[in-house]
Amino acid sequence: MRGDKGVALTPKGFDILVLLIENRNRVVSKDELMNHLWADTFVDEANLSQNLFVLRKALGESAQDQRYIVTVRGTGYRFAEEVRKALETKPGEVPVDRTQQSSFEPENPKLSRGSGRYAWAIAIATVAMAVTVGTVYFQRSKSRVSIENKDVVLATTENTMVLADFENRTGDPAFDNTLSQALLIELEQSPFLKVLSTEQVNGTLKLMNLQPGSRLTRAVAMEVCERNNAKAVLAGSIAAVGREYLLAIEALECRDGSLLASEQSRSVTREGTLDALSRSASQIRVRLGESLPSVEKFDRPLREVTTSSLQALKAFSEAAQMIREERNEPAAARMLERAVELDPQFAMAYAYLAIANYHMGDEDRAAVYQTKAYALRNRVSERERLLLTDAYHLLVTHDAEEEE
């Protein structure tokens, strides 16, 4: 509530808010947030960034002022405002602590924005409601994904992969970091495989006396994999063979380095390498145990869920990382503008432009980019489509009833 008016939150935004409030005395890591929100599957960190963006918008803050949600760089987020439990009283009655009740009544106390407690008191007073909302959202999300075939198996810890950095043997800088991002996007579509998060990788690198963000060569990735009791390392490479490009993906068992599966594909053009990577990624998923019905249902080519432009994907990958870390967003926005100039159908680039512009204080431009992203929502993965739809209705139409 903001005075007499209700403030709409998406289900994931509500879950984030409750988790941060419940743990307001400490920093909540990105990894903890990801596991809390998407415990049964792997999603890219972009989903967390977009949900935080929507939540901050609902709270009326930007990434600069951070009155409520403080970013602790390299670690996670902390809820900074004072919180109290909401008590309701009637003449002659003893105050009742609503956090101890199993149901929620709509007669909330009216809290002023100046108190700094208006939404947080309500959130603490409706933890029971949060459980209901979270359950409904989980069921609705599952029904939309429509896992109808019994052979589709959800990701488990036994299916966790460590993604090594793609080895670029061509000397062409266009492939640096870009193919690793592309393979990550491909794996995100799988309900069977899970990729070890950036936070878990960085935490393990510290234990290995390496700097967070250090390059994950095959050797380093193998040790990270073994320390986390993961299943395998996925290592990719690209090389120029005559006028063609040869891409290879290998899955290596963590403990002894034995080869579990491998796939190769070729491309006669530089731009065609993304299509070649899509083909190899689909096949490696099958070889690692994912059923064919699952791959057929949850596998769209990179050109359909991101972009067909290698240069646009490279610009997006670098800019998205900067925005996730909330650093130098004007420069990130320029990179994203270049990405949509190269590919005007790049939906997630528009979504990130909305985030960057909102953080920079330009809400009108943010709404324009969010509208463009929503118009292209069929050119993203299923999870991203749901997120773009929720964000559009909350930020642009302000119609919570239309949120999916």
Backbone torsions as a table, in degrees:
resi	resn	phi	psi	omega
1	MET	NA	138.9	171.6
2	ARG	-123.3	96.5	-170.1
3	GLY	66.3	-120.5	179.3
4	ASP	-92.6	-3.7	-171.9
5	LYS	-104.1	139.6	175.1
6	GLY	-79.6	146.4	178.4
7	VAL	-111.4	119.2	-176.6
8	ALA	-74.6	138.3	174.2
9	LEU	-129.2	143.9	171.0
10	THR	-72.4	158.3	178.8
11	PRO	-56.2	-43.6	179.5
12	LYS	-67.2	-38.4	176.8
13	GLY	-62.0	-39.7	177.9
14	PHE	-63.5	-42.7	179.3
15	ASP	-62.6	-41.7	178.2
16	ILE	-61.6	-46.2	-177.6
17	LEU	-60.9	-46.0	-179.8
18	VAL	-63.2	-43.4	-179.8
19	LEU	-62.2	-43.4	179.5
20	LEU	-65.3	-39.3	-180.0
21	ILE	-67.5	-43.7	-180.0
22	GLU	-63.4	-26.4	-178.6
23	ASN	-115.3	36.8	-172.1
24	ARG	-68.1	-13.6	-179.7
25	ASN	-87.9	4.8	-179.6
26	ARG	-149.5	170.6	176.1
27	VAL	-85.1	128.7	176.3
28	VAL	-94.3	120.6	-176.0
29	SER	-70.7	157.6	176.3
30	LYS	-60.3	-38.5	-178.5
31	ASP	-63.8	-41.0	178.4
32	GLU	-64.4	-40.9	177.2
33	LEU	-63.0	-44.2	-179.8
34	MET	-62.0	-45.1	-179.5
35	ASN	-66.2	-33.5	179.8
36	HIS	-70.8	-39.9	-175.0
37	LEU	-83.5	-36.3	-176.5
38	TRP	-130.6	61.8	-173.5
39	ALA	-66.3	-26.8	-171.9
40	ASP	-98.4	1.0	-176.5
41	THR	-158.6	170.1	178.1
42	PHE	-98.9	132.5	171.2
43	VAL	-133.7	153.5	179.1
44	ASP	-68.6	152.8	-179.2
45	GLU	-61.1	-18.4	177.3
46	ALA	-57.1	-33.1	179.5
47	ASN	-64.3	-38.6	177.7
48	LEU	-66.3	-43.6	179.4
49	SER	-59.1	-44.1	-178.4
50	GLN	-66.5	-41.0	179.3
51	ASN	-67.4	-37.8	175.6
52	LEU	-65.2	-38.3	177.1
53	PHE	-59.6	-47.0	-179.8
54	VAL	-64.5	-42.1	-179.7
55	LEU	-63.9	-44.1	179.6
56	ARG	-62.9	-37.4	177.5
57	LYS	-61.9	-43.5	-180.0
58	ALA	-65.3	-32.9	179.8
59	LEU	-79.7	-10.4	179.3
60	GLY	78.8	29.1	178.5
61	GLU	-126.9	163.7	175.8
62	SER	-114.6	173.8	178.4
63	ALA	-67.9	-19.6	-179.4
64	GLN	-77.9	-47.8	-174.9
65	ASP	-77.7	-37.6	174.2
66	GLN	47.1	50.7	178.5
67	ARG	-68.2	-37.5	-174.4
68	TYR	-106.7	-49.3	-176.8
69	ILE	-110.3	109.8	-177.7
70	VAL	-96.7	128.6	175.6
71	THR	-83.7	123.1	174.3
72	VAL	-102.8	100.9	-169.4
73	ARG	-56.1	134.1	178.2
74	GLY	79.1	-2.9	-177.3
75	THR	-125.6	-63.2	-177.2
76	GLY	171.0	-135.4	-173.3
77	TYR	-139.1	151.1	179.9
78	ARG	-135.4	138.1	175.9
79	PHE	-83.1	123.2	-167.1
80	ALA	-103.3	-20.1	-174.2
81	GLU	-82.3	157.0	177.7
82	GLU	-66.7	145.5	-178.3
83	VAL	-129.3	140.8	171.9
84	ARG	-138.9	158.1	176.4
85	LYS	-81.6	141.2	-178.4
86	ALA	-87.9	129.3	177.2
87	LEU	-114.0	140.0	177.7
88	GLU	-112.9	137.0	179.0
89	THR	-133.2	152.1	171.6
90	LYS	-127.0	156.2	-178.1
91	PRO	-51.8	126.4	176.9
92	GLY	82.8	1.4	-178.6
93	GLU	-108.8	155.7	175.8
94	VAL	-80.3	137.9	178.0
95	PRO	-54.7	139.5	-179.5
96	VAL	-111.0	128.9	177.1
97	ASP	-82.9	107.6	-175.0
98	ARG	-66.8	-17.8	179.6
99	THR	-69.4	-15.4	-179.4
100	GLN	-94.1	-1.1	-178.3
101	GLN	-100.3	155.3	-176.9
102	SER	-92.7	-5.1	179.2
103	SER	-128.4	166.0	-175.7
104	PHE	-127.4	127.3	177.2
105	GLU	-103.9	147.5	-171.5
106	PRO	-76.4	-8.9	-176.7
107	GLU	-79.1	78.3	-177.8
108	ASN	-84.0	150.5	171.8
109	PRO	-64.3	144.0	-179.9
110	LYS	-89.4	113.4	-176.4
111	LEU	-107.1	137.8	-177.7
112	SER	-81.9	150.6	177.8
113	ARG	-61.9	-33.0	-178.0
114	GLY	-64.4	-23.6	-179.1
115	SER	-71.6	-20.5	-179.4
116	GLY	74.1	13.1	-174.3
117	ARG	-126.9	-0.9	-164.3
118	TYR	-57.6	-51.0	-176.4
119	ALA	-82.6	-29.7	-174.0
120	TRP	-72.7	-37.3	176.4
121	ALA	-62.7	-41.9	179.4
122	ILE	-63.6	-41.7	-178.4
123	ALA	-63.9	-43.2	179.6
124	ILE	-65.1	-34.7	-177.1
125	ALA	-76.3	-7.4	-175.3
126	THR	-129.1	43.9	178.6
127	VAL	-62.9	-37.2	178.0
128	ALA	-60.4	-39.7	178.4
129	MET	-64.7	-35.5	179.9
130	ALA	-61.9	-39.4	178.8
131	VAL	-62.0	-43.5	179.6
132	THR	-63.2	-47.9	-179.3
133	VAL	-61.4	-44.9	-179.1
134	GLY	-62.2	-40.5	179.5
135	THR	-65.7	-44.0	179.6
136	VAL	-62.0	-43.0	-178.9
137	TYR	-64.1	-40.0	179.8
138	PHE	-61.7	-45.2	-179.0
139	GLN	-66.2	-40.7	-179.8
140	ARG	-66.0	-41.3	179.7
141	SER	-62.3	-42.8	-179.5
142	LYS	-64.2	-39.2	-178.9
143	SER	-67.3	-32.5	179.2
144	ARG	-70.5	-40.6	-179.9
145	VAL	-67.1	-27.7	174.1
146	SER	57.3	63.5	174.1
147	ILE	-80.7	90.3	-172.6
148	GLU	-95.7	-26.0	-175.5
149	ASN	-89.9	133.3	-176.7
150	LYS	-65.4	-17.9	-179.6
151	ASP	-78.8	-8.2	177.8
152	VAL	-79.8	117.7	-176.6
153	VAL	-112.0	131.0	-179.5
154	LEU	-74.9	156.3	-178.0
155	ALA	-61.1	141.6	175.1
156	THR	-132.9	173.1	179.3
157	THR	-63.5	-26.5	179.3
158	GLU	-70.5	-15.9	-178.8
159	ASN	-105.8	20.7	-178.1
160	THR	-78.5	133.2	-180.0
161	MET	-115.0	150.9	168.8
162	VAL	-107.6	124.8	-176.7
163	LEU	-94.5	110.7	177.0
164	ALA	-76.1	158.0	177.0
165	ASP	-66.7	138.1	178.2
166	PHE	-62.1	132.5	179.8
167	GLU	-88.2	115.7	-178.3
168	ASN	-97.3	106.0	-179.4
169	ARG	-100.8	7.8	-176.2
170	THR	-90.3	-22.5	-173.8
171	GLY	81.2	0.2	179.6
172	ASP	-90.6	114.8	-177.0
173	PRO	-65.2	-14.2	179.1
174	ALA	-61.5	-24.2	-178.2
175	PHE	-89.9	-12.6	-178.0
176	ASP	-62.1	123.9	178.4
177	ASN	67.5	-24.1	-174.4
178	THR	-67.2	-45.1	-177.3
179	LEU	-71.0	-30.6	174.6
180	SER	-63.2	-43.6	177.9
181	GLN	-64.0	-41.0	-179.6
182	ALA	-63.8	-42.1	179.0
183	LEU	-66.3	-37.2	177.1
184	LEU	-61.2	-43.0	179.2
185	ILE	-63.6	-39.4	177.4
186	GLU	-62.3	-45.5	-177.2
187	LEU	-70.2	-27.0	179.6
188	GLU	-61.4	-26.3	-178.6
189	GLN	-73.8	-16.7	-175.0
190	SER	-81.6	129.3	172.0
191	PRO	-83.7	-1.2	-174.5
192	PHE	-100.1	-39.0	-176.7
193	LEU	-100.6	149.6	176.7
194	LYS	-130.4	134.5	179.5
195	VAL	-100.5	133.4	178.4
196	LEU	-58.7	131.2	-172.8
197	SER	-69.7	160.5	177.7
198	THR	-59.0	-40.2	-178.9
199	GLU	-65.1	-41.2	178.0
200	GLN	-66.3	-40.2	178.3
201	VAL	-62.9	-47.6	-178.9
202	ASN	-63.7	-37.6	177.2
203	GLY	-63.1	-38.0	178.7
204	THR	-71.0	-37.7	178.2
205	LEU	-60.3	-37.8	177.7
206	LYS	-61.8	-40.9	178.4
207	LEU	-65.5	-23.5	179.0
208	MET	-92.3	8.4	-178.5
209	ASN	61.8	35.0	175.1
210	LEU	-117.0	153.6	-179.6
211	GLN	-72.7	138.9	172.8
212	PRO	-55.6	139.0	-177.6
213	GLY	86.8	0.9	177.5
214	SER	-60.1	152.7	-178.7
215	ARG	-63.2	133.1	179.1
216	LEU	-92.1	83.3	171.3
217	THR	-68.5	172.8	-179.8
218	ARG	-60.2	-42.5	-177.7
219	ALA	-64.4	-44.5	-180.0
220	VAL	-66.5	-43.6	-179.7
221	ALA	-61.8	-36.3	178.9
222	MET	-62.9	-42.5	179.5
223	GLU	-68.6	-41.1	176.4
224	VAL	-58.6	-43.2	-179.5
225	CYS	-61.1	-47.1	-177.8
226	GLU	-66.7	-40.3	-179.5
227	ARG	-64.7	-27.7	-179.0
228	ASN	-99.1	6.5	179.0
229	ASN	54.9	38.1	178.6
230	ALA	-82.4	174.2	-175.1
231	LYS	-82.9	-46.5	-172.0
232	ALA	-159.7	164.4	171.6
233	VAL	-103.8	132.0	172.4
234	LEU	-100.8	116.9	-177.1
235	ALA	-121.6	126.5	-179.9
236	GLY	-115.7	158.2	177.0
237	SER	-149.5	156.0	175.1
238	ILE	-136.2	136.7	-179.7
239	ALA	-139.2	152.3	175.9
240	ALA	-92.8	123.2	179.1
241	VAL	-121.8	99.7	-173.5
242	GLY	65.5	-123.8	178.1
243	ARG	-97.7	5.0	-177.9
244	GLU	-108.8	166.2	174.3
245	TYR	-115.3	130.5	179.3
246	LEU	-108.1	120.7	177.5
247	LEU	-109.8	139.8	179.6
248	ALA	-136.2	140.7	173.8
249	ILE	-127.4	130.0	178.6
250	GLU	-124.4	140.9	172.9
251	ALA	-108.2	119.7	-174.4
252	LEU	-115.0	131.3	178.2
253	GLU	-66.4	133.5	-171.0
254	CYS	-62.8	-44.1	-169.0
255	ARG	-72.2	-37.4	-176.4
256	ASP	-125.7	-0.4	177.9
257	GLY	75.9	10.1	-179.0
258	SER	-68.5	150.9	-177.0
259	LEU	-80.3	119.6	177.6
260	LEU	-89.7	-37.4	-178.2
261	ALA	-165.4	154.9	176.4
262	SER	-151.6	151.6	178.5
263	GLU	-145.1	144.4	176.2
264	GLN	-129.5	152.1	174.8
265	SER	-150.5	159.7	-178.1
266	ARG	-125.2	154.8	174.7
267	SER	-140.0	138.5	-179.8
268	VAL	-89.0	-8.4	178.7
269	THR	-131.7	160.1	178.8
270	ARG	-66.7	-44.2	179.7
271	GLU	-64.8	-28.9	-178.5
272	GLY	-73.4	-6.4	-179.2
273	THR	-64.8	-28.8	178.7
274	LEU	-67.2	-40.3	176.0
275	ASP	-65.4	-39.9	178.6
276	ALA	-63.7	-40.4	178.3
277	LEU	-64.3	-39.6	177.9
278	SER	-58.8	-43.5	-179.4
279	ARG	-63.0	-45.5	-179.1
280	SER	-65.3	-40.8	-179.2
281	ALA	-63.6	-39.3	178.6
282	SER	-63.0	-43.2	-178.8
283	GLN	-69.2	-37.3	-179.0
284	ILE	-67.5	-32.7	176.7
285	ARG	-61.7	-42.5	178.3
286	VAL	-65.3	-43.8	-178.2
287	ARG	-66.1	-23.8	178.1
288	LEU	-88.1	2.2	172.1
289	GLY	113.7	-3.6	177.9
290	GLU	-74.3	137.9	-176.5
291	SER	-70.1	154.6	177.4
292	LEU	-61.7	-41.6	176.8
293	PRO	-58.5	-36.5	179.2
294	SER	-66.7	-46.7	-179.5
295	VAL	-63.9	-41.3	180.0
296	GLU	-64.1	-36.4	-177.8
297	LYS	-78.7	-37.1	-172.1
298	PHE	-118.3	50.2	178.0
299	ASP	-148.7	107.5	174.3
300	ARG	-117.2	143.3	-178.6
301	PRO	-58.3	151.9	-179.2
302	LEU	-55.9	-37.4	-178.3
303	ARG	-64.6	-21.9	-179.6
304	GLU	-90.2	-28.9	-177.9
305	VAL	-105.1	-8.7	174.7
306	THR	-135.3	-92.8	-175.2
307	THR	-157.2	155.4	174.3
308	SER	-91.3	-5.6	-176.5
309	SER	-94.7	118.5	178.3
310	LEU	-62.8	-41.5	-179.2
311	GLN	-67.7	-37.6	177.8
312	ALA	-65.5	-40.2	179.1
313	LEU	-66.8	-37.3	177.9
314	LYS	-63.5	-46.1	179.0
315	ALA	-62.5	-42.0	179.5
316	PHE	-63.3	-44.9	-176.7
317	SER	-59.7	-44.9	-179.1
318	GLU	-69.0	-42.3	-178.4
319	ALA	-68.6	-40.6	-178.9
320	ALA	-62.0	-39.1	178.1
321	GLN	-64.1	-40.0	178.4
322	MET	-64.2	-39.7	-179.6
323	ILE	-71.3	-39.4	177.6
324	ARG	-60.2	-34.8	178.6
325	GLU	-88.3	-1.8	179.0
326	GLU	52.9	53.1	178.1
327	ARG	-133.1	139.7	175.7
328	ASN	45.9	53.2	-177.1
329	GLU	-67.4	-29.8	172.8
330	PRO	-58.4	-41.6	177.7
331	ALA	-67.2	-39.3	177.9
332	ALA	-63.0	-39.2	179.1
333	ALA	-62.9	-39.1	178.8
334	ARG	-64.5	-39.0	177.3
335	MET	-63.6	-42.2	-179.5
336	LEU	-67.7	-36.4	175.6
337	GLU	-62.0	-37.4	175.8
338	ARG	-65.8	-38.3	-179.8
339	ALA	-63.2	-44.2	-179.0
340	VAL	-77.1	-20.4	172.5
341	GLU	-69.2	-39.7	177.9
342	LEU	-71.8	-35.3	179.2
343	ASP	-140.9	96.1	-178.6
344	PRO	-65.2	-7.2	179.8
345	GLN	-100.9	14.3	-174.8
346	PHE	-84.4	91.6	-171.7
347	ALA	-61.2	-48.4	-174.9
348	MET	-69.8	-24.6	175.0
349	ALA	-66.1	-39.9	175.2
350	TYR	-64.4	-39.7	179.8
351	ALA	-61.8	-40.6	179.0
352	TYR	-73.5	-30.2	173.4
353	LEU	-63.9	-36.1	176.3
354	ALA	-62.7	-44.3	179.2
355	ILE	-61.9	-48.0	-177.8
356	ALA	-60.5	-45.4	-178.2
357	ASN	-68.8	-35.0	176.4
358	TYR	-65.5	-43.5	177.6
359	HIS	-61.2	-30.7	179.9
360	MET	-86.8	1.7	173.9
361	GLY	93.3	4.9	-179.7
362	ASP	-101.7	84.9	-175.5
363	GLU	-70.4	-32.9	-179.9
364	ASP	-64.6	-45.9	179.2
365	ARG	-67.7	-36.3	177.6
366	ALA	-59.3	-41.5	179.6
367	ALA	-65.2	-37.8	178.5
368	VAL	-61.8	-46.3	-179.0
369	TYR	-69.4	-35.8	178.1
370	GLN	-65.2	-36.0	177.3
371	THR	-65.0	-41.3	178.1
372	LYS	-65.3	-40.4	178.2
373	ALA	-62.1	-42.5	-179.6
374	TYR	-64.5	-38.9	179.5
375	ALA	-63.0	-24.2	-178.8
376	LEU	-106.2	22.8	-172.8
377	ARG	-64.4	-17.5	177.1
378	ASN	-81.3	-2.1	178.7
379	ARG	-105.8	30.0	175.7
380	VAL	-135.3	174.3	177.1
381	SER	-70.3	167.8	-177.4
382	GLU	-60.0	-44.0	-178.6
383	ARG	-64.2	-42.4	180.0
384	GLU	-67.3	-33.5	179.2
385	ARG	-63.1	-44.1	178.2
386	LEU	-61.1	-41.0	-179.0
387	LEU	-66.5	-45.0	179.4
388	LEU	-62.6	-37.9	179.8
389	THR	-65.7	-47.3	178.4
390	ASP	-60.0	-45.4	-177.5
391	ALA	-63.6	-40.7	-178.7
392	TYR	-62.6	-47.6	-177.4
393	HIS	-69.9	-31.2	179.1
394	LEU	-77.0	-40.3	-172.9
395	LEU	-92.4	-29.4	-173.5
396	VAL	-106.4	-56.0	-178.5
397	THR	-85.3	-18.9	-177.4
398	HIS	57.2	32.4	-178.5
399	ASP	-112.8	93.8	-177.7
400	ALA	-64.8	-26.4	-178.1
401	GLU	-67.5	-23.3	-177.9
402	GLU	-88.0	-9.0	-177.8
403	GLU	-64.3	139.3	-179.8
404	GLU	-90.8	NA	NA
